[in-house]
Structures are given as structure tokens and as C-alpha cells.
């Protein structure tokens, strides 16, 4: 049985300077096990079936050549299970992707958080095929 979901932000989201911000996901490409809800706790992908999942998150920050960018996936609101951070040194969009394989029990959830230090608010961006998105698929168990 295929158990998977891919949720995304259909537009963009403002990320405040020097602030860790949860990424809201208001749309879905697919969801085979009621893992995501577009309105209630829409930042979450919640395992309805226990097992081992591959989890992938992506954010694209708008063009800006100053500061640091961070993307991380958190488990049950507190534990960081994947992350990536780097200093920006060119005036271009910054695309970040993080992934992990993690064992989830029923009702465990994951969320994606972003951080930036450009000196002011910086938006995420979206093209027809890419933007802020979080997906997971059960691979074992």
C-alpha cells in the first residue's frame, strides 16, 4: 500500500529577519493516508500509520545576497531531525533541500522551519514546479 503525501505553499511566505519561522503548507499534490490538512495545523505532515518514512523538505528564498539561510525538519514540534545552513555570498535565489529517513509512530508529525538573516524580511518564492514543500513516504514497517 502506498502511504505518502506532498504538501506545498501555493504562493510565498514572509520570513522575518533573525527569526525561526514555521512554513505553512496550504495545498497538496497528493495525500494517500490523510497525512496533511490544508487548513488545520497545515504546517504538519502526520503519520497515520507507524513505520519508517523518507522525509524531504524544500524552501526557495527570494533573491538576496546577505546573511545566512537555514532549513530544518522537526519531529513532534521540538526535535530537529534534518537541517542545512549556509552563508549567502551572491545575490541570487537560495534553494535549500533537506532529507532524512525517520521512524514515526501513529500520530507523530514533522514540520519544516526556515531562518534567514538578510537584515529585513525575506519571502520564500514559488515557480510552477518548485517552492516551499514538504513530503514523506512510508518505506518500511
PyMOL CGO cylinders between C-alpha atoms (Angstrom):
from pymol import cmd
from pymol.cgo import CYLINDER

trace = [
    CYLINDER, 0.00, 0.00, 0.00, 1.31, 3.42, -0.98, 0.3, 1, 1, 1, 1, 1, 1,
    CYLINDER, 1.31, 3.42, -0.98, 1.39, 5.76, 2.04, 0.3, 1, 1, 1, 1, 1, 1,
    CYLINDER, 1.39, 5.76, 2.04, 2.68, 9.19, 1.09, 0.3, 1, 1, 1, 1, 1, 1,
    CYLINDER, 2.68, 9.19, 1.09, 1.93, 12.90, 0.86, 0.3, 1, 1, 1, 1, 1, 1,
    CYLINDER, 1.93, 12.90, 0.86, 3.36, 16.02, -0.74, 0.3, 1, 1, 1, 1, 1, 1,
    CYLINDER, 3.36, 16.02, -0.74, 2.17, 19.38, 0.61, 0.3, 1, 1, 1, 1, 1, 1,
    CYLINDER, 2.17, 19.38, 0.61, 3.28, 22.83, -0.51, 0.3, 1, 1, 1, 1, 1, 1,
    CYLINDER, 3.28, 22.83, -0.51, 2.77, 26.57, -0.11, 0.3, 1, 1, 1, 1, 1, 1,
    CYLINDER, 2.77, 26.57, -0.11, 0.91, 27.73, -3.22, 0.3, 1, 1, 1, 1, 1, 1,
    CYLINDER, 0.91, 27.73, -3.22, 2.30, 31.27, -3.05, 0.3, 1, 1, 1, 1, 1, 1,
    CYLINDER, 2.30, 31.27, -3.05, 5.02, 32.67, -0.78, 0.3, 1, 1, 1, 1, 1, 1,
    CYLINDER, 5.02, 32.67, -0.78, 5.60, 33.37, 2.88, 0.3, 1, 1, 1, 1, 1, 1,
    CYLINDER, 5.60, 33.37, 2.88, 7.47, 36.20, 4.58, 0.3, 1, 1, 1, 1, 1, 1,
    CYLINDER, 7.47, 36.20, 4.58, 10.32, 35.06, 6.83, 0.3, 1, 1, 1, 1, 1, 1,
    CYLINDER, 10.32, 35.06, 6.83, 11.23, 37.73, 9.42, 0.3, 1, 1, 1, 1, 1, 1,
    CYLINDER, 11.23, 37.73, 9.42, 14.89, 38.64, 9.88, 0.3, 1, 1, 1, 1, 1, 1,
    CYLINDER, 14.89, 38.64, 9.88, 16.68, 36.57, 12.56, 0.3, 1, 1, 1, 1, 1, 1,
    CYLINDER, 16.68, 36.57, 12.56, 13.54, 34.58, 13.35, 0.3, 1, 1, 1, 1, 1, 1,
    CYLINDER, 13.54, 34.58, 13.35, 12.89, 30.84, 13.03, 0.3, 1, 1, 1, 1, 1, 1,
    CYLINDER, 12.89, 30.84, 13.03, 9.60, 30.59, 11.13, 0.3, 1, 1, 1, 1, 1, 1,
    CYLINDER, 9.60, 30.59, 11.13, 7.36, 27.57, 10.59, 0.3, 1, 1, 1, 1, 1, 1,
    CYLINDER, 7.36, 27.57, 10.59, 6.49, 27.01, 6.92, 0.3, 1, 1, 1, 1, 1, 1,
    CYLINDER, 6.49, 27.01, 6.92, 2.76, 26.91, 6.20, 0.3, 1, 1, 1, 1, 1, 1,
    CYLINDER, 2.76, 26.91, 6.20, 1.58, 24.42, 3.55, 0.3, 1, 1, 1, 1, 1, 1,
    CYLINDER, 1.58, 24.42, 3.55, -1.83, 25.30, 2.13, 0.3, 1, 1, 1, 1, 1, 1,
    CYLINDER, -1.83, 25.30, 2.13, -2.02, 22.89, -0.83, 0.3, 1, 1, 1, 1, 1, 1,
    CYLINDER, -2.02, 22.89, -0.83, -1.36, 19.26, -1.73, 0.3, 1, 1, 1, 1, 1, 1,
    CYLINDER, -1.36, 19.26, -1.73, -0.12, 17.44, -4.79, 0.3, 1, 1, 1, 1, 1, 1,
    CYLINDER, -0.12, 17.44, -4.79, -1.25, 14.12, -3.30, 0.3, 1, 1, 1, 1, 1, 1,
    CYLINDER, -1.25, 14.12, -3.30, -2.08, 12.56, 0.07, 0.3, 1, 1, 1, 1, 1, 1,
    CYLINDER, -2.08, 12.56, 0.07, -2.86, 8.85, 0.26, 0.3, 1, 1, 1, 1, 1, 1,
    CYLINDER, -2.86, 8.85, 0.26, -3.36, 8.47, 4.04, 0.3, 1, 1, 1, 1, 1, 1,
    CYLINDER, -3.36, 8.47, 4.04, -4.82, 11.77, 5.38, 0.3, 1, 1, 1, 1, 1, 1,
    CYLINDER, -4.82, 11.77, 5.38, -1.30, 12.82, 6.37, 0.3, 1, 1, 1, 1, 1, 1,
    CYLINDER, -1.30, 12.82, 6.37, -1.90, 16.54, 5.69, 0.3, 1, 1, 1, 1, 1, 1,
    CYLINDER, -1.90, 16.54, 5.69, -4.74, 19.01, 6.27, 0.3, 1, 1, 1, 1, 1, 1,
    CYLINDER, -4.74, 19.01, 6.27, -4.78, 22.21, 4.18, 0.3, 1, 1, 1, 1, 1, 1,
    CYLINDER, -4.78, 22.21, 4.18, -6.27, 24.33, 6.98, 0.3, 1, 1, 1, 1, 1, 1,
    CYLINDER, -6.27, 24.33, 6.98, -5.85, 22.76, 10.46, 0.3, 1, 1, 1, 1, 1, 1,
    CYLINDER, -5.85, 22.76, 10.46, -2.18, 22.58, 11.52, 0.3, 1, 1, 1, 1, 1, 1,
    CYLINDER, -2.18, 22.58, 11.52, -1.32, 22.90, 7.83, 0.3, 1, 1, 1, 1, 1, 1,
    CYLINDER, -1.32, 22.90, 7.83, 2.42, 23.01, 8.54, 0.3, 1, 1, 1, 1, 1, 1,
    CYLINDER, 2.42, 23.01, 8.54, 2.32, 19.36, 9.64, 0.3, 1, 1, 1, 1, 1, 1,
    CYLINDER, 2.32, 19.36, 9.64, 2.59, 16.01, 7.95, 0.3, 1, 1, 1, 1, 1, 1,
    CYLINDER, 2.59, 16.01, 7.95, 1.22, 13.50, 10.48, 0.3, 1, 1, 1, 1, 1, 1,
    CYLINDER, 1.22, 13.50, 10.48, 1.82, 9.76, 10.24, 0.3, 1, 1, 1, 1, 1, 1,
    CYLINDER, 1.82, 9.76, 10.24, -1.46, 7.88, 10.46, 0.3, 1, 1, 1, 1, 1, 1,
    CYLINDER, -1.46, 7.88, 10.46, 0.37, 4.57, 10.01, 0.3, 1, 1, 1, 1, 1, 1,
    CYLINDER, 0.37, 4.57, 10.01, 3.51, 3.70, 12.01, 0.3, 1, 1, 1, 1, 1, 1,
    CYLINDER, 3.51, 3.70, 12.01, 6.65, 2.93, 10.03, 0.3, 1, 1, 1, 1, 1, 1,
    CYLINDER, 6.65, 2.93, 10.03, 9.90, 4.22, 8.62, 0.3, 1, 1, 1, 1, 1, 1,
    CYLINDER, 9.90, 4.22, 8.62, 9.47, 7.25, 6.36, 0.3, 1, 1, 1, 1, 1, 1,
    CYLINDER, 9.47, 7.25, 6.36, 11.66, 9.17, 3.96, 0.3, 1, 1, 1, 1, 1, 1,
    CYLINDER, 11.66, 9.17, 3.96, 11.02, 12.88, 4.59, 0.3, 1, 1, 1, 1, 1, 1,
    CYLINDER, 11.02, 12.88, 4.59, 12.06, 15.68, 2.23, 0.3, 1, 1, 1, 1, 1, 1,
    CYLINDER, 12.06, 15.68, 2.23, 11.68, 19.45, 2.66, 0.3, 1, 1, 1, 1, 1, 1,
    CYLINDER, 11.68, 19.45, 2.66, 12.47, 22.32, 0.30, 0.3, 1, 1, 1, 1, 1, 1,
    CYLINDER, 12.47, 22.32, 0.30, 12.37, 26.11, 0.52, 0.3, 1, 1, 1, 1, 1, 1,
    CYLINDER, 12.37, 26.11, 0.52, 13.45, 28.72, -2.02, 0.3, 1, 1, 1, 1, 1, 1,
    CYLINDER, 13.45, 28.72, -2.02, 14.33, 32.12, -0.57, 0.3, 1, 1, 1, 1, 1, 1,
    CYLINDER, 14.33, 32.12, -0.57, 13.92, 35.25, -2.71, 0.3, 1, 1, 1, 1, 1, 1,
    CYLINDER, 13.92, 35.25, -2.71, 16.96, 36.93, -4.23, 0.3, 1, 1, 1, 1, 1, 1,
    CYLINDER, 16.96, 36.93, -4.23, 19.22, 38.49, -1.60, 0.3, 1, 1, 1, 1, 1, 1,
    CYLINDER, 19.22, 38.49, -1.60, 22.98, 38.29, -1.16, 0.3, 1, 1, 1, 1, 1, 1,
    CYLINDER, 22.98, 38.29, -1.16, 23.27, 38.99, 2.57, 0.3, 1, 1, 1, 1, 1, 1,
    CYLINDER, 23.27, 38.99, 2.57, 23.31, 36.78, 5.68, 0.3, 1, 1, 1, 1, 1, 1,
    CYLINDER, 23.31, 36.78, 5.68, 22.61, 33.14, 6.44, 0.3, 1, 1, 1, 1, 1, 1,
    CYLINDER, 22.61, 33.14, 6.44, 19.83, 30.75, 5.45, 0.3, 1, 1, 1, 1, 1, 1,
    CYLINDER, 19.83, 30.75, 5.45, 18.64, 27.73, 7.41, 0.3, 1, 1, 1, 1, 1, 1,
    CYLINDER, 18.64, 27.73, 7.41, 16.13, 24.99, 6.69, 0.3, 1, 1, 1, 1, 1, 1,
    CYLINDER, 16.13, 24.99, 6.69, 15.26, 22.21, 9.11, 0.3, 1, 1, 1, 1, 1, 1,
    CYLINDER, 15.26, 22.21, 9.11, 12.74, 19.45, 9.67, 0.3, 1, 1, 1, 1, 1, 1,
    CYLINDER, 12.74, 19.45, 9.67, 11.46, 18.97, 13.21, 0.3, 1, 1, 1, 1, 1, 1,
    CYLINDER, 11.46, 18.97, 13.21, 9.80, 15.95, 14.77, 0.3, 1, 1, 1, 1, 1, 1,
    CYLINDER, 9.80, 15.95, 14.77, 6.77, 16.46, 17.06, 0.3, 1, 1, 1, 1, 1, 1,
    CYLINDER, 6.77, 16.46, 17.06, 7.44, 20.19, 17.38, 0.3, 1, 1, 1, 1, 1, 1,
    CYLINDER, 7.44, 20.19, 17.38, 10.82, 20.07, 19.08, 0.3, 1, 1, 1, 1, 1, 1,
    CYLINDER, 10.82, 20.07, 19.08, 13.45, 17.60, 17.85, 0.3, 1, 1, 1, 1, 1, 1,
    CYLINDER, 13.45, 17.60, 17.85, 15.48, 18.62, 14.79, 0.3, 1, 1, 1, 1, 1, 1,
    CYLINDER, 15.48, 18.62, 14.79, 15.89, 15.53, 12.57, 0.3, 1, 1, 1, 1, 1, 1,
    CYLINDER, 15.89, 15.53, 12.57, 17.37, 17.17, 9.47, 0.3, 1, 1, 1, 1, 1, 1,
    CYLINDER, 17.37, 17.17, 9.47, 18.88, 20.55, 8.71, 0.3, 1, 1, 1, 1, 1, 1,
    CYLINDER, 18.88, 20.55, 8.71, 21.01, 22.60, 6.42, 0.3, 1, 1, 1, 1, 1, 1,
    CYLINDER, 21.01, 22.60, 6.42, 22.56, 26.05, 6.88, 0.3, 1, 1, 1, 1, 1, 1,
    CYLINDER, 22.56, 26.05, 6.88, 24.88, 28.23, 4.88, 0.3, 1, 1, 1, 1, 1, 1,
    CYLINDER, 24.88, 28.23, 4.88, 26.14, 31.77, 4.40, 0.3, 1, 1, 1, 1, 1, 1,
    CYLINDER, 26.14, 31.77, 4.40, 24.85, 33.52, 1.28, 0.3, 1, 1, 1, 1, 1, 1,
    CYLINDER, 24.85, 33.52, 1.28, 27.54, 35.20, -0.79, 0.3, 1, 1, 1, 1, 1, 1,
    CYLINDER, 27.54, 35.20, -0.79, 25.84, 36.03, -4.08, 0.3, 1, 1, 1, 1, 1, 1,
    CYLINDER, 25.84, 36.03, -4.08, 22.71, 37.99, -4.97, 0.3, 1, 1, 1, 1, 1, 1,
    CYLINDER, 22.71, 37.99, -4.97, 20.52, 35.13, -6.19, 0.3, 1, 1, 1, 1, 1, 1,
    CYLINDER, 20.52, 35.13, -6.19, 17.65, 32.94, -5.02, 0.3, 1, 1, 1, 1, 1, 1,
    CYLINDER, 17.65, 32.94, -5.02, 18.68, 30.39, -2.40, 0.3, 1, 1, 1, 1, 1, 1,
    CYLINDER, 18.68, 30.39, -2.40, 17.19, 26.93, -2.84, 0.3, 1, 1, 1, 1, 1, 1,
    CYLINDER, 17.19, 26.93, -2.84, 17.59, 24.54, 0.08, 0.3, 1, 1, 1, 1, 1, 1,
    CYLINDER, 17.59, 24.54, 0.08, 16.62, 20.87, 0.32, 0.3, 1, 1, 1, 1, 1, 1,
    CYLINDER, 16.62, 20.87, 0.32, 16.88, 18.63, 3.38, 0.3, 1, 1, 1, 1, 1, 1,
    CYLINDER, 16.88, 18.63, 3.38, 16.02, 14.96, 3.73, 0.3, 1, 1, 1, 1, 1, 1,
    CYLINDER, 16.02, 14.96, 3.73, 16.12, 12.18, 6.27, 0.3, 1, 1, 1, 1, 1, 1,
    CYLINDER, 16.12, 12.18, 6.27, 14.79, 8.71, 6.99, 0.3, 1, 1, 1, 1, 1, 1,
    CYLINDER, 14.79, 8.71, 6.99, 12.98, 8.53, 10.34, 0.3, 1, 1, 1, 1, 1, 1,
    CYLINDER, 12.98, 8.53, 10.34, 10.79, 6.09, 12.26, 0.3, 1, 1, 1, 1, 1, 1,
    CYLINDER, 10.79, 6.09, 12.26, 7.38, 7.55, 13.08, 0.3, 1, 1, 1, 1, 1, 1,
    CYLINDER, 7.38, 7.55, 13.08, 4.65, 6.13, 15.29, 0.3, 1, 1, 1, 1, 1, 1,
    CYLINDER, 4.65, 6.13, 15.29, 0.99, 6.79, 14.51, 0.3, 1, 1, 1, 1, 1, 1,
    CYLINDER, 0.99, 6.79, 14.51, 0.19, 10.48, 15.16, 0.3, 1, 1, 1, 1, 1, 1,
    CYLINDER, 0.19, 10.48, 15.16, 3.84, 11.61, 15.16, 0.3, 1, 1, 1, 1, 1, 1,
    CYLINDER, 3.84, 11.61, 15.16, 4.31, 14.64, 12.93, 0.3, 1, 1, 1, 1, 1, 1,
    CYLINDER, 4.31, 14.64, 12.93, 7.02, 16.56, 11.11, 0.3, 1, 1, 1, 1, 1, 1,
    CYLINDER, 7.02, 16.56, 11.11, 7.21, 20.25, 10.21, 0.3, 1, 1, 1, 1, 1, 1,
    CYLINDER, 7.21, 20.25, 10.21, 9.60, 22.47, 8.31, 0.3, 1, 1, 1, 1, 1, 1,
    CYLINDER, 9.60, 22.47, 8.31, 11.21, 25.64, 9.71, 0.3, 1, 1, 1, 1, 1, 1,
    CYLINDER, 11.21, 25.64, 9.71, 13.19, 28.37, 7.96, 0.3, 1, 1, 1, 1, 1, 1,
    CYLINDER, 13.19, 28.37, 7.96, 15.54, 31.09, 9.17, 0.3, 1, 1, 1, 1, 1, 1,
    CYLINDER, 15.54, 31.09, 9.17, 17.26, 33.96, 7.40, 0.3, 1, 1, 1, 1, 1, 1,
    CYLINDER, 17.26, 33.96, 7.40, 19.42, 36.90, 8.43, 0.3, 1, 1, 1, 1, 1, 1,
    CYLINDER, 19.42, 36.90, 8.43, 19.36, 39.21, 5.42, 0.3, 1, 1, 1, 1, 1, 1,
    CYLINDER, 19.36, 39.21, 5.42, 18.73, 42.33, 7.52, 0.3, 1, 1, 1, 1, 1, 1,
    CYLINDER, 18.73, 42.33, 7.52, 14.99, 42.52, 6.77, 0.3, 1, 1, 1, 1, 1, 1,
    CYLINDER, 14.99, 42.52, 6.77, 12.04, 40.29, 6.00, 0.3, 1, 1, 1, 1, 1, 1,
    CYLINDER, 12.04, 40.29, 6.00, 12.66, 37.93, 3.08, 0.3, 1, 1, 1, 1, 1, 1,
    CYLINDER, 12.66, 37.93, 3.08, 9.99, 35.96, 1.25, 0.3, 1, 1, 1, 1, 1, 1,
    CYLINDER, 9.99, 35.96, 1.25, 10.02, 32.42, 0.03, 0.3, 1, 1, 1, 1, 1, 1,
    CYLINDER, 10.02, 32.42, 0.03, 9.31, 32.08, -3.68, 0.3, 1, 1, 1, 1, 1, 1,
    CYLINDER, 9.31, 32.08, -3.68, 7.37, 29.68, -5.87, 0.3, 1, 1, 1, 1, 1, 1,
    CYLINDER, 7.37, 29.68, -5.87, 7.56, 28.74, -9.54, 0.3, 1, 1, 1, 1, 1, 1,
    CYLINDER, 7.56, 28.74, -9.54, 5.15, 26.39, -11.30, 0.3, 1, 1, 1, 1, 1, 1,
    CYLINDER, 5.15, 26.39, -11.30, 7.15, 23.35, -10.16, 0.3, 1, 1, 1, 1, 1, 1,
    CYLINDER, 7.15, 23.35, -10.16, 9.19, 24.42, -7.13, 0.3, 1, 1, 1, 1, 1, 1,
    CYLINDER, 9.19, 24.42, -7.13, 8.84, 26.28, -3.87, 0.3, 1, 1, 1, 1, 1, 1,
    CYLINDER, 8.84, 26.28, -3.87, 8.21, 25.51, -0.22, 0.3, 1, 1, 1, 1, 1, 1,
    CYLINDER, 8.21, 25.51, -0.22, 7.18, 21.88, 0.05, 0.3, 1, 1, 1, 1, 1, 1,
    CYLINDER, 7.18, 21.88, 0.05, 7.31, 19.00, 2.49, 0.3, 1, 1, 1, 1, 1, 1,
    CYLINDER, 7.31, 19.00, 2.49, 6.76, 15.38, 1.54, 0.3, 1, 1, 1, 1, 1, 1,
    CYLINDER, 6.76, 15.38, 1.54, 7.04, 11.97, 3.13, 0.3, 1, 1, 1, 1, 1, 1,
    CYLINDER, 7.04, 11.97, 3.13, 6.55, 8.38, 2.06, 0.3, 1, 1, 1, 1, 1, 1,
    CYLINDER, 6.55, 8.38, 2.06, 6.46, 5.22, 4.14, 0.3, 1, 1, 1, 1, 1, 1,
    CYLINDER, 6.46, 5.22, 4.14, 9.25, 2.86, 3.07, 0.3, 1, 1, 1, 1, 1, 1,
    CYLINDER, 9.25, 2.86, 3.07, 9.25, 0.20, 5.85, 0.3, 1, 1, 1, 1, 1, 1,
    CYLINDER, 9.25, 0.20, 5.85, 7.04, -1.20, 8.57, 0.3, 1, 1, 1, 1, 1, 1,
]
cmd.load_cgo(trace, "trace")
